[in-house]
């Protein structure tokens, strides 16, 4: 009698994340069974935080799954659903999109034959079901396959690759339905254990809550391990995040949204690779906590939300930023991330688009094995 079952799957890097990619048709139709597959394949729950019994890497950016199909919509070519798998719990969340892995959706669709195109530069319209938004993905195809080699360097990823240019259209209200969920650029929240604190709650590609690093007792240039070692700071940030989630009307108990970010004005800082970043190379500096842990780069949806927030007068992000126009340069632990943010209006701002470049690569293809005993228990589902 078989002790494991197997499903066709592709393991891919997209931007600064990695995850499992499935054809939606190859997955169980029943939601609990699907989530059990994801948890078992990734290696969750793991109380040791390492996901050694699966393909995950023990942190949120390496604990992700995409389910993809050709889109039935007239305004899209490909449709996909992102699932964030918790590390320490048998829990799957779909409250927001993953911007980094979105960069791998177009190449996956081409290489898997979901879409037929000619060689050269192509543009695919991607429909993300988490946010119900359309993303335009532009990249090159050679010999019927998505190009991999190129000269585009992505901070946080070694080497270079073929550029993938993503345009997230009309990104406002992806999680809450409103760019400014409370109607205000900045609110003062009363948070148990923290006291009054100014926060900017912005929803663009994902829901974000942004605070001044100084209000939490940090400079904003700390390395991720410094922040992770300070349990008191993480506890305060989690309390602020949960309070912001309630104020934004997000599901109680959600761990993936809102993302919480620390912002500060430009300052000299060192990257994880030891590179010295000059203050004039950035518009502001930021650190983001993802699923309870400091991100070693920036979650791309969090970075896009930050870029939009930096162009909305009155936010703590705009206050910290020295930039203007559509070009936004955010200093983060892995370097400087540059994005384009198109925001219209001041009294009632509207996010028109966020544009960013990534690279992606197919890492492994075949079948993922899942113990049958793990499928019997299912998993805890989240919105």
C-alpha positions in Angstrom: 0.0 0.0 0.0 1.4 3.4 -1.0 2.4 5.6 1.9 2.8 8.8 -0.2 1.0 10.4 -3.1 2.6 12.6 -5.7 1.5 15.6 -7.7 3.1 17.3 -10.7 4.8 20.5 -9.6 7.5 23.1 -10.5 9.8 24.7 -8.0 10.6 28.3 -9.0 12.3 31.5 -7.8 10.5 34.7 -8.5 12.2 37.9 -7.4 13.5 37.3 -3.8 11.0 34.5 -3.1 10.8 30.8 -3.9 7.8 28.6 -4.1 5.9 25.6 -5.5 3.9 26.1 -8.7 1.0 23.8 -9.5 -1.5 23.6 -12.4 -4.8 24.2 -10.6 -6.3 21.2 -12.3 -3.8 18.9 -10.6 -4.8 19.9 -7.1 -7.7 18.6 -5.0 -10.9 20.5 -5.5 -11.8 20.4 -1.8 -10.2 23.4 0.0 -9.1 21.6 3.2 -7.5 18.8 1.1 -5.7 21.4 -1.0 -4.4 23.2 2.0 -3.2 19.9 3.5 -1.2 19.2 0.3 0.4 22.7 0.5 1.4 22.3 4.2 2.8 18.8 3.7 4.7 19.7 0.6 6.2 22.8 2.1 6.9 21.2 5.5 4.5 22.9 7.9 3.8 22.9 10.7 7.4 22.8 12.0 7.8 23.9 15.7 11.5 24.1 15.0 10.9 26.7 12.3 13.1 25.0 9.6 10.6 23.1 7.4 13.1 20.3 7.0 10.4 17.8 6.1 9.3 19.8 3.1 10.5 22.2 0.4 10.1 25.4 2.5 13.0 27.3 3.9 11.8 28.3 7.4 10.9 31.9 6.5 7.8 33.5 4.9 9.6 34.3 1.6 10.4 30.5 1.1 7.0 29.2 2.2 4.8 29.9 -0.7 2.6 28.2 -3.3 1.0 29.2 -6.5 -2.0 27.5 -8.3 -2.2 28.6 -12.0 -4.5 28.1 -14.9 -5.4 29.7 -18.2 -7.8 32.5 -17.5 -11.5 32.2 -18.6 -11.7 36.1 -18.5 -11.6 38.2 -21.6 -9.2 40.7 -19.9 -6.6 38.2 -18.8 -4.5 35.4 -20.3 -3.5 33.6 -17.0 -5.2 33.3 -13.6 -3.4 32.4 -10.4 -4.0 32.2 -6.6 -1.2 32.7 -4.1 -1.1 30.8 -0.8 1.1 31.8 2.1 1.9 28.8 4.2 2.7 29.5 7.9 5.9 27.9 9.2 4.9 26.9 12.7 1.2 26.2 12.1 -0.8 24.1 9.6 -2.2 27.3 8.3 -2.7 28.7 4.8 -3.5 32.3 4.1 -4.8 34.0 0.9 -5.4 37.5 2.1 -3.0 39.1 -0.3 -0.9 38.5 -3.4 2.8 37.8 -3.6 4.5 40.3 -5.9 7.8 38.5 -6.1 6.4 35.1 -7.2 4.0 37.0 -9.6 7.2 37.6 -11.7 7.4 33.8 -12.3 3.7 33.4 -13.4 4.3 34.5 -17.0 7.4 32.3 -17.5 5.5 29.3 -15.9 2.6 29.8 -18.2 4.7 29.9 -21.3 7.0 27.0 -20.3 3.9 24.9 -19.3 2.0 25.6 -22.5 -0.8 27.5 -20.9 -0.4 30.3 -23.4 1.0 30.2 -26.9 3.2 33.2 -28.1 5.8 34.0 -30.6 9.5 34.6 -29.7 10.5 38.1 -28.7 9.1 40.4 -26.1 5.7 39.3 -24.9 3.1 40.9 -22.6 0.8 38.6 -20.6 -2.2 39.8 -18.6 -2.3 38.1 -15.3 -5.4 37.9 -13.1 -4.7 37.5 -9.4 -7.6 36.0 -7.6 -6.4 37.1 -4.1 -6.8 40.8 -5.0 -9.0 40.6 -8.1 -6.4 42.7 -9.9 -4.8 42.6 -13.3 -1.0 42.7 -13.6 0.8 43.1 -17.0 3.9 41.0 -17.3 6.5 41.8 -20.0 9.4 39.5 -20.7 11.3 37.8 -23.5 10.7 34.4 -25.0 13.3 32.5 -27.0 12.8 29.2 -28.7 9.3 29.0 -27.2 10.6 29.2 -23.6 10.8 32.2 -21.2 14.3 33.8 -21.3 16.4 33.2 -18.2 19.8 34.7 -19.0 20.2 38.5 -19.0 22.0 41.4 -17.5 19.4 42.6 -15.0 20.7 42.6 -11.4 18.2 42.3 -8.6 19.3 43.3 -5.1 19.3 40.3 -2.8 19.7 37.7 -5.7 23.2 36.7 -6.7 24.1 37.2 -10.4 21.9 38.5 -13.2 19.0 37.3 -15.2 16.4 38.2 -17.8 14.3 41.2 -16.8 10.6 40.8 -16.1 8.7 44.0 -16.0 5.5 44.0 -14.0 2.8 46.7 -14.1 0.3 46.3 -11.2 -2.7 48.2 -12.5 -5.1 50.1 -10.3 -3.5 48.5 -7.2 -5.5 50.5 -4.6 -7.9 48.6 -2.3 -6.5 45.1 -3.1 -7.4 43.8 0.4 -9.9 46.3 1.9 -11.5 48.0 -1.2 -10.0 51.4 -0.4 -6.5 52.9 -0.9 -6.8 54.6 2.5 -9.0 52.2 4.5 -9.7 54.7 7.3 -10.0 57.7 5.0 -6.9 59.2 6.6 -3.3 59.4 5.5 -2.2 59.1 9.1 -4.1 57.9 12.2 -3.1 57.8 15.9 -3.8 54.4 17.4 -4.0 53.6 21.1 -2.3 50.2 21.3 -2.1 48.1 24.5 1.4 47.8 25.7 2.6 50.5 23.3 0.5 53.6 23.9 -0.5 56.2 21.3 1.4 55.8 18.0 1.1 57.4 14.6 0.5 54.9 11.7 -0.3 55.2 8.1 -2.6 52.5 6.9 -2.5 52.1 3.1 -3.8 49.4 0.8 -2.0 49.2 -2.5 -1.3 45.7 -3.9 -1.6 44.6 -0.2 -2.6 46.2 3.1 0.3 47.9 4.9 0.7 49.6 8.2 3.7 51.9 8.4 5.3 53.5 11.5 8.3 55.7 12.1 11.2 53.6 13.2 12.0 56.2 15.8 8.6 55.7 17.4 9.5 52.1 18.1 13.0 52.9 19.3 14.9 52.0 16.2 17.0 53.8 13.6 15.4 52.0 10.6 18.8 50.8 9.3 19.1 47.8 11.6 19.9 44.4 10.0 17.1 41.8 10.1 18.9 39.7 12.8 19.1 42.7 15.1 15.4 43.3 14.9 14.7 39.6 15.3 16.8 39.3 18.4 14.8 42.0 20.1 11.6 40.2 21.3 10.2 43.3 23.0 10.3 45.3 19.7 8.7 42.4 17.7 6.0 42.2 20.4 5.3 45.9 20.1 5.2 45.8 16.3 2.8 42.8 16.4 0.5 44.6 18.8 0.5 47.7 16.4 -0.1 45.4 13.4 -3.1 43.7 15.0 -4.6 47.0 16.1 -4.2 48.4 12.5 -5.8 45.2 11.1 -8.9 45.9 13.2 -8.9 49.5 12.2 -8.7 48.5 8.5 -11.5 45.9 8.8 -9.2 42.9 8.0 -9.9 39.4 9.2 -9.2 39.0 12.9 -6.1 36.8 13.4 -4.7 37.2 9.9 -0.9 36.9 10.0 0.0 37.9 6.5 -1.9 41.3 6.5 -1.5 44.0 7.2 2.2 43.9 6.7 4.0 46.2 9.1 6.8 48.4 8.0 9.3 50.7 9.7 10.4 53.8 7.8 13.1 56.4 8.3 14.7 59.2 6.3 17.8 58.4 4.2 20.8 57.3 6.2 24.1 55.5 5.5 23.6 51.7 6.1 25.2 48.4 5.3 23.5 45.7 3.2 23.5 42.0 4.1 26.4 41.6 1.7 28.4 44.3 3.4 27.9 47.0 0.8 27.8 50.5 2.1 24.7 52.4 0.9 25.1 56.2 0.7 22.2 58.4 1.9 21.9 60.1 -1.4 21.3 56.7 -3.2 17.8 56.4 -1.6 14.6 58.3 -1.0 14.0 56.6 2.4 14.8 53.5 4.3 12.4 50.7 5.3 12.2 47.4 7.1 9.2 45.1 6.9 8.1 42.3 9.2 6.5 39.4 7.3 4.6 36.7 9.2 6.3 37.8 12.4 9.9 37.9 11.2 12.0 40.7 9.6 12.2 40.3 5.9 15.8 40.0 4.5 14.8 42.2 1.5 11.3 43.6 1.2 8.1 41.6 0.4 7.4 43.0 -3.1 3.8 43.8 -2.3 5.0 45.6 0.8 7.5 47.5 -1.2 4.9 48.5 -3.7 2.5 49.6 -1.0 5.4 51.7 0.5 6.1 53.3 -2.9 2.5 54.4 -3.2 2.3 55.6 0.4 5.4 57.7 -0.2 3.5 59.6 -2.9 0.4 60.3 -0.7 0.8 63.6 1.2 0.5 63.2 5.0 1.6 59.6 5.4 4.6 58.8 7.6 6.3 57.3 4.5 5.9 60.6 2.6 7.3 62.4 5.6 10.4 60.3 5.6 10.9 60.4 1.9 13.0 63.0 0.0 11.9 61.8 -3.4 9.3 63.0 -5.8 7.8 62.0 -9.1 7.2 58.4 -10.2 10.6 57.0 -9.4 10.9 55.6 -5.8 14.1 54.3 -4.3 13.7 52.3 -1.1 16.8 51.3 0.9 16.3 47.8 2.5 18.6 45.1 4.0 19.6 43.7 0.6 20.2 47.0 -1.2 18.2 49.7 -2.9 14.9 48.7 -4.6 13.7 51.0 -7.3 10.0 51.1 -8.3 7.7 53.3 -10.3 4.6 54.6 -8.5 1.9 56.5 -10.3 -0.5 58.3 -7.9 -3.0 60.9 -8.9 -4.8 63.5 -6.8 -4.0 64.8 -3.3 -7.3 65.4 -1.5 -8.6 62.0 -2.7 -5.5 60.1 -4.0 -5.8 57.3 -6.5 -3.1 54.7 -7.2 -2.9 54.3 -11.0 -0.1 51.7 -11.2 3.0 50.4 -9.6 5.8 49.2 -11.9 8.7 47.0 -10.9 11.3 44.8 -12.5 12.3 41.3 -11.3 14.0 38.1 -12.5 12.7 34.5 -12.2 14.1 31.1 -12.8 12.7 27.6 -13.0 14.7 25.6 -10.4 13.2 22.1 -10.5 10.5 20.2 -12.3 8.8 16.9 -11.5 6.5 15.6 -8.8 6.2 16.5 -5.2 5.6 13.7 -2.7 3.0 14.1 0.1 2.5 11.6 3.0 -1.0 10.2 2.8 -1.3 10.4 6.6 -0.9 14.2 6.4 -3.8 14.5 4.0 -6.2 12.9 6.4 -5.9 15.7 8.9 -6.3 18.7 6.6 -5.2 22.1 7.8 -6.4 25.3 9.3 -7.8 27.6 6.6 -7.6 31.3 6.6 -9.0 34.0 4.3 
